Amino acid sequence: MEFLSQLLPIIIYLLLIIVIVVGIVLGIKLIITMDKVINLVDDVQEKVDKVKPIFNALGFVSDKMSGVITTVIGTVENLISNLLLKRRRNDEMEDEEDE
């Protein structure tokens, strides 16, 4: 029994030392991984910042073209509407003259 009372604390201390060493190793690996992730995020941010003006220009052109197309469609719609309205009026006038 005395042997176990002396051996058990030694085993517990060894296990605690192993757990502490594993924790330190994992902490160091975590720090290294976080540094790599930070570098990767910075690189991606730089690339996004370089491409951002292109997307801004495309958005600007798209908005302007949308405005122009809307204006053209509105104008064509008004012309067709006016032509149809004039034709109806002419048809109505002809009907009145025939009566």
MARZA-474927 format. One record per atom (N, C-alpha, C): y, x, z; residue number from 1; residue in three letters. Coordinates in nm, 3 decimals. Example, Ala and Ser with C-alpha at 12.3 -4.5 7.8 and 13.67 -1.06 7.14 Angstrom:
<sites>
[[-0.569 1.319 0.780] 1 "ALA"]
[[-0.450 1.230 0.780] 1 "ALA"]
[[-0.330 1.320 0.780] 1 "ALA"]
[[-0.225 1.285 0.708] 2 "SER"]
[[-0.106 1.367 0.714] 2 "SER"]
[[0.003 1.290 0.787] 2 "SER"]
</sites>
This chain:
<sites>
[[-0.119 0.081 0.000] 1 "MET"]
[[0.000 0.000 0.000] 1 "MET"]
[[0.126 0.086 0.000] 1 "MET"]
[[0.118 0.197 0.071] 2 "GLU"]
[[0.231 0.288 0.073] 2 "GLU"]
[[0.256 0.345 -0.066] 2 "GLU"]
[[0.149 0.365 -0.139] 3 "PHE"]
[[0.160 0.419 -0.274] 3 "PHE"]
[[0.238 0.322 -0.364] 3 "PHE"]
[[0.205 0.193 -0.352] 4 "LEU"]
[[0.275 0.092 -0.433] 4 "LEU"]
[[0.420 0.079 -0.390] 4 "LEU"]
[[0.448 0.089 -0.262] 5 "SER"]
[[0.586 0.077 -0.216] 5 "SER"]
[[0.671 0.194 -0.263] 5 "SER"]
[[0.611 0.307 -0.293] 6 "GLN"]
[[0.684 0.422 -0.346] 6 "GLN"]
[[0.688 0.417 -0.501] 6 "GLN"]
[[0.582 0.366 -0.561] 7 "LEU"]
[[0.573 0.364 -0.707] 7 "LEU"]
[[0.658 0.254 -0.770] 7 "LEU"]
[[0.664 0.137 -0.705] 8 "LEU"]
[[0.739 0.024 -0.762] 8 "LEU"]
[[0.888 0.054 -0.779] 8 "LEU"]
[[0.958 0.111 -0.681] 9 "PRO"]
[[1.100 0.143 -0.705] 9 "PRO"]
[[1.119 0.243 -0.819] 9 "PRO"]
[[1.026 0.338 -0.833] 10 "ILE"]
[[1.037 0.436 -0.942] 10 "ILE"]
[[1.023 0.365 -1.076] 10 "ILE"]
[[0.927 0.274 -1.088] 11 "ILE"]
[[0.909 0.198 -1.213] 11 "ILE"]
[[1.032 0.113 -1.242] 11 "ILE"]
[[1.085 0.049 -1.141] 12 "ILE"]
[[1.204 -0.036 -1.159] 12 "ILE"]
[[1.323 0.049 -1.203] 12 "ILE"]
[[1.342 0.165 -1.142] 13 "TYR"]
[[1.452 0.253 -1.180] 13 "TYR"]
[[1.435 0.304 -1.323] 13 "TYR"]
[[1.314 0.338 -1.362] 14 "LEU"]
[[1.289 0.381 -1.500] 14 "LEU"]
[[1.320 0.269 -1.600] 14 "LEU"]
[[1.277 0.149 -1.566] 15 "LEU"]
[[1.305 0.034 -1.655] 15 "LEU"]
[[1.456 0.008 -1.663] 15 "LEU"]
[[1.526 0.018 -1.553] 16 "LEU"]
[[1.671 0.000 -1.556] 16 "LEU"]
[[1.739 0.107 -1.640] 16 "LEU"]
[[1.692 0.232 -1.629] 17 "ILE"]
[[1.747 0.340 -1.709] 17 "ILE"]
[[1.723 0.312 -1.858] 17 "ILE"]
[[1.604 0.264 -1.892] 18 "ILE"]
[[1.572 0.232 -2.031] 18 "ILE"]
[[1.662 0.119 -2.082] 18 "ILE"]
[[1.681 0.016 -2.001] 19 "VAL"]
[[1.768 -0.096 -2.040] 19 "VAL"]
[[1.911 -0.048 -2.060] 19 "VAL"]
[[1.959 0.037 -1.972] 20 "ILE"]
[[2.096 0.088 -1.985] 20 "ILE"]
[[2.110 0.173 -2.111] 20 "ILE"]
[[2.013 0.258 -2.140] 21 "VAL"]
[[2.018 0.343 -2.260] 21 "VAL"]
[[2.015 0.256 -2.385] 21 "VAL"]
[[1.926 0.156 -2.388] 22 "VAL"]
[[1.920 0.066 -2.503] 22 "VAL"]
[[2.052 -0.009 -2.519] 22 "VAL"]
[[2.113 -0.053 -2.411] 23 "GLY"]
[[2.243 -0.121 -2.417] 23 "GLY"]
[[2.351 -0.030 -2.471] 23 "GLY"]
[[2.351 0.096 -2.430] 24 "ILE"]
[[2.450 0.191 -2.479] 24 "ILE"]
[[2.430 0.215 -2.629] 24 "ILE"]
[[2.305 0.234 -2.671] 25 "VAL"]
[[2.277 0.256 -2.813] 25 "VAL"]
[[2.319 0.135 -2.896] 25 "VAL"]
[[2.286 0.015 -2.848] 26 "LEU"]
[[2.327 -0.106 -2.921] 26 "LEU"]
[[2.479 -0.121 -2.925] 26 "LEU"]
[[2.545 -0.085 -2.817] 27 "GLY"]
[[2.691 -0.090 -2.815] 27 "GLY"]
[[2.752 0.004 -2.915] 27 "GLY"]
[[2.698 0.126 -2.925] 28 "ILE"]
[[2.749 0.223 -3.022] 28 "ILE"]
[[2.725 0.174 -3.164] 28 "ILE"]
[[2.606 0.119 -3.190] 29 "LYS"]
[[2.577 0.066 -3.325] 29 "LYS"]
[[2.669 -0.051 -3.357] 29 "LYS"]
[[2.698 -0.135 -3.257] 30 "LEU"]
[[2.789 -0.247 -3.278] 30 "LEU"]
[[2.928 -0.198 -3.313] 30 "LEU"]
[[2.975 -0.095 -3.245] 31 "ILE"]
[[3.108 -0.040 -3.275] 31 "ILE"]
[[3.112 0.016 -3.417] 31 "ILE"]
[[3.008 0.088 -3.457] 32 "ILE"]
[[3.002 0.144 -3.593] 32 "ILE"]
[[3.001 0.031 -3.697] 32 "ILE"]
[[2.921 -0.073 -3.670] 33 "THR"]
[[2.914 -0.186 -3.763] 33 "THR"]
[[3.048 -0.258 -3.772] 33 "THR"]
[[3.115 -0.276 -3.659] 34 "MET"]
[[3.245 -0.342 -3.661] 34 "MET"]
[[3.347 -0.260 -3.740] 34 "MET"]
[[3.343 -0.127 -3.729] 35 "ASP"]
[[3.434 -0.044 -3.808] 35 "ASP"]
[[3.408 -0.062 -3.957] 35 "ASP"]
[[3.281 -0.069 -3.996] 36 "LYS"]
[[3.248 -0.091 -4.137] 36 "LYS"]
[[3.296 -0.228 -4.184] 36 "LYS"]
[[3.279 -0.329 -4.100] 37 "VAL"]
[[3.323 -0.464 -4.135] 37 "VAL"]
[[3.475 -0.469 -4.149] 37 "VAL"]
[[3.545 -0.402 -4.060] 38 "ILE"]
[[3.691 -0.399 -4.067] 38 "ILE"]
[[3.736 -0.331 -4.196] 38 "ILE"]
[[3.672 -0.220 -4.232] 39 "ASN"]
[[3.706 -0.151 -4.358] 39 "ASN"]
[[3.678 -0.240 -4.478] 39 "ASN"]
[[3.566 -0.311 -4.476] 40 "LEU"]
[[3.531 -0.401 -4.585] 40 "LEU"]
[[3.633 -0.514 -4.599] 40 "LEU"]
[[3.672 -0.573 -4.487] 41 "VAL"]
[[3.770 -0.682 -4.489] 41 "VAL"]
[[3.905 -0.630 -4.542] 41 "VAL"]
[[3.943 -0.510 -4.502] 42 "ASP"]
[[4.068 -0.452 -4.553] 42 "ASP"]
[[4.062 -0.431 -4.704] 42 "ASP"]
[[3.949 -0.381 -4.754] 43 "ASP"]
[[3.934 -0.361 -4.898] 43 "ASP"]
[[3.941 -0.493 -4.973] 43 "ASP"]
[[3.875 -0.593 -4.921] 44 "VAL"]
[[3.878 -0.725 -4.986] 44 "VAL"]
[[4.020 -0.781 -4.985] 44 "VAL"]
[[4.090 -0.764 -4.874] 45 "GLN"]
[[4.228 -0.813 -4.865] 45 "GLN"]
[[4.317 -0.743 -4.967] 45 "GLN"]
[[4.299 -0.612 -4.985] 46 "GLU"]
[[4.378 -0.539 -5.085] 46 "GLU"]
[[4.350 -0.591 -5.226] 46 "GLU"]
[[4.223 -0.616 -5.256] 47 "LYS"]
[[4.187 -0.666 -5.389] 47 "LYS"]
[[4.243 -0.807 -5.410] 47 "LYS"]
[[4.239 -0.890 -5.308] 48 "VAL"]
[[4.295 -1.025 -5.319] 48 "VAL"]
[[4.445 -1.018 -5.341] 48 "VAL"]
[[4.512 -0.927 -5.271] 49 "ASP"]
[[4.656 -0.913 -5.288] 49 "ASP"]
[[4.691 -0.866 -5.429] 49 "ASP"]
[[4.604 -0.784 -5.491] 50 "LYS"]
[[4.629 -0.738 -5.627] 50 "LYS"]
[[4.610 -0.851 -5.729] 50 "LYS"]
[[4.518 -0.942 -5.704] 51 "VAL"]
[[4.486 -1.049 -5.799] 51 "VAL"]
[[4.576 -1.171 -5.776] 51 "VAL"]
[[4.636 -1.182 -5.660] 52 "LYS"]
[[4.714 -1.300 -5.625] 52 "LYS"]
[[4.827 -1.330 -5.724] 52 "LYS"]
[[4.903 -1.230 -5.772] 53 "PRO"]
[[5.009 -1.262 -5.870] 53 "PRO"]
[[4.955 -1.325 -5.998] 53 "PRO"]
[[4.836 -1.286 -6.039] 54 "ILE"]
[[4.779 -1.345 -6.161] 54 "ILE"]
[[4.755 -1.494 -6.140] 54 "ILE"]
[[4.698 -1.529 -6.025] 55 "PHE"]
[[4.674 -1.670 -5.996] 55 "PHE"]
[[4.805 -1.747 -5.980] 55 "PHE"]
[[4.906 -1.683 -5.923] 56 "ASN"]
[[5.037 -1.748 -5.913] 56 "ASN"]
[[5.095 -1.776 -6.051] 56 "ASN"]
[[5.082 -1.679 -6.142] 57 "ALA"]
[[5.133 -1.697 -6.278] 57 "ALA"]
[[5.055 -1.808 -6.349] 57 "ALA"]
[[4.923 -1.808 -6.333] 58 "LEU"]
[[4.843 -1.915 -6.395] 58 "LEU"]
[[4.881 -2.052 -6.339] 58 "LEU"]
[[4.904 -2.060 -6.211] 59 "GLY"]
[[4.947 -2.187 -6.151] 59 "GLY"]
[[5.082 -2.232 -6.205] 59 "GLY"]
[[5.175 -2.137 -6.220] 60 "PHE"]
[[5.308 -2.170 -6.274] 60 "PHE"]
[[5.297 -2.223 -6.416] 60 "PHE"]
[[5.220 -2.150 -6.500] 61 "VAL"]
[[5.202 -2.192 -6.640] 61 "VAL"]
[[5.134 -2.328 -6.646] 61 "VAL"]
[[5.034 -2.347 -6.563] 62 "SER"]
[[4.962 -2.475 -6.560] 62 "SER"]
[[5.056 -2.589 -6.522] 62 "SER"]
[[5.139 -2.567 -6.422] 63 "ASP"]
[[5.234 -2.672 -6.382] 63 "ASP"]
[[5.333 -2.704 -6.494] 63 "ASP"]
[[5.385 -2.602 -6.559] 64 "LYS"]
[[5.481 -2.624 -6.667] 64 "LYS"]
[[5.416 -2.697 -6.785] 64 "LYS"]
[[5.295 -2.654 -6.820] 65 "MET"]
[[5.226 -2.720 -6.932] 65 "MET"]
[[5.195 -2.865 -6.897] 65 "MET"]
[[5.160 -2.890 -6.774] 66 "SER"]
[[5.133 -3.027 -6.732] 66 "SER"]
[[5.258 -3.113 -6.747] 66 "SER"]
[[5.373 -3.057 -6.708] 67 "GLY"]
[[5.499 -3.131 -6.723] 67 "GLY"]
[[5.532 -3.158 -6.869] 67 "GLY"]
[[5.512 -3.057 -6.953] 68 "VAL"]
[[5.541 -3.074 -7.097] 68 "VAL"]
[[5.447 -3.177 -7.158] 68 "VAL"]
[[5.319 -3.166 -7.126] 69 "ILE"]
[[5.222 -3.261 -7.182] 69 "ILE"]
[[5.251 -3.402 -7.135] 69 "ILE"]
[[5.289 -3.418 -7.008] 70 "THR"]
[[5.324 -3.551 -6.957] 70 "THR"]
[[5.444 -3.607 -7.032] 70 "THR"]
[[5.543 -3.522 -7.059] 71 "THR"]
[[5.662 -3.567 -7.134] 71 "THR"]
[[5.625 -3.607 -7.276] 71 "THR"]
[[5.544 -3.525 -7.342] 72 "VAL"]
[[5.503 -3.556 -7.480] 72 "VAL"]
[[5.425 -3.686 -7.484] 72 "VAL"]
[[5.332 -3.704 -7.392] 73 "ILE"]
[[5.252 -3.827 -7.389] 73 "ILE"]
[[5.341 -3.948 -7.364] 73 "ILE"]
[[5.437 -3.933 -7.273] 74 "GLY"]
[[5.530 -4.044 -7.246] 74 "GLY"]
[[5.612 -4.078 -7.369] 74 "GLY"]
[[5.658 -3.977 -7.442] 75 "THR"]
[[5.737 -4.000 -7.562] 75 "THR"]
[[5.653 -4.069 -7.669] 75 "THR"]
[[5.532 -4.021 -7.693] 76 "VAL"]
[[5.444 -4.082 -7.793] 76 "VAL"]
[[5.412 -4.226 -7.753] 76 "VAL"]
[[5.388 -4.247 -7.626] 77 "GLU"]
[[5.358 -4.382 -7.578] 77 "GLU"]
[[5.476 -4.476 -7.603] 77 "GLU"]
[[5.598 -4.429 -7.576] 78 "ASN"]
[[5.717 -4.511 -7.601] 78 "ASN"]
[[5.735 -4.540 -7.750] 78 "ASN"]
[[5.711 -4.439 -7.834] 79 "LEU"]
[[5.724 -4.461 -7.978] 79 "LEU"]
[[5.625 -4.566 -8.028] 79 "LEU"]
[[5.500 -4.553 -7.986] 80 "ILE"]
[[5.398 -4.651 -8.027] 80 "ILE"]
[[5.432 -4.789 -7.973] 80 "ILE"]
[[5.476 -4.793 -7.849] 81 "SER"]
[[5.514 -4.922 -7.790] 81 "SER"]
[[5.629 -4.986 -7.866] 81 "SER"]
[[5.730 -4.905 -7.902] 82 "ASN"]
[[5.844 -4.958 -7.977] 82 "ASN"]
[[5.802 -5.006 -8.115] 82 "ASN"]
[[5.715 -4.930 -8.181] 83 "LEU"]
[[5.668 -4.971 -8.313] 83 "LEU"]
[[5.592 -5.104 -8.305] 83 "LEU"]
[[5.505 -5.117 -8.208] 84 "LEU"]
[[5.429 -5.241 -8.193] 84 "LEU"]
[[5.522 -5.358 -8.157] 84 "LEU"]
[[5.623 -5.330 -8.075] 85 "LEU"]
[[5.717 -5.436 -8.038] 85 "LEU"]
[[5.798 -5.481 -8.159] 85 "LEU"]
[[5.841 -5.385 -8.242] 86 "LYS"]
[[5.916 -5.420 -8.362] 86 "LYS"]
[[5.829 -5.499 -8.458] 86 "LYS"]
[[5.703 -5.460 -8.472] 87 "ARG"]
[[5.612 -5.530 -8.561] 87 "ARG"]
[[5.593 -5.674 -8.512] 87 "ARG"]
[[5.579 -5.692 -8.383] 88 "ARG"]
[[5.562 -5.829 -8.329] 88 "ARG"]
[[5.687 -5.912 -8.355] 88 "ARG"]
[[5.802 -5.850 -8.337] 89 "ARG"]
[[5.927 -5.923 -8.360] 89 "ARG"]
[[5.937 -5.961 -8.509] 89 "ARG"]
[[5.902 -5.866 -8.595] 90 "ASN"]
[[5.907 -5.895 -8.739] 90 "ASN"]
[[5.809 -6.007 -8.773] 90 "ASN"]
[[5.690 -6.004 -8.717] 91 "ASP"]
[[5.592 -6.108 -8.741] 91 "ASP"]
[[5.642 -6.243 -8.691] 91 "ASP"]
[[5.706 -6.242 -8.574] 92 "GLU"]
[[5.761 -6.367 -8.518] 92 "GLU"]
[[5.874 -6.420 -8.606] 92 "GLU"]
[[5.958 -6.329 -8.658] 93 "MET"]
[[6.069 -6.372 -8.744] 93 "MET"]
[[6.015 -6.431 -8.875] 93 "MET"]
[[5.911 -6.368 -8.929] 94 "GLU"]
[[5.852 -6.420 -9.051] 94 "GLU"]
[[5.789 -6.556 -9.027] 94 "GLU"]
[[5.725 -6.574 -8.912] 95 "ASP"]
[[5.666 -6.702 -8.880] 95 "ASP"]
[[5.774 -6.810 -8.867] 95 "ASP"]
[[5.887 -6.773 -8.807] 96 "GLU"]
[[5.996 -6.870 -8.791] 96 "GLU"]
[[6.056 -6.905 -8.928] 96 "GLU"]
[[6.066 -6.807 -9.016] 97 "GLU"]
[[6.122 -6.833 -9.148] 97 "GLU"]
[[6.028 -6.921 -9.230] 97 "GLU"]
[[5.897 -6.903 -9.211] 98 "ASP"]
[[5.802 -6.983 -9.285] 98 "ASP"]
[[5.804 -7.129 -9.239] 98 "ASP"]
[[5.842 -7.154 -9.123] 99 "GLU"]
[[5.839 -7.291 -9.071] 99 "GLU"]
[[5.958 -7.361 -9.118] 99 "GLU"]
</sites>
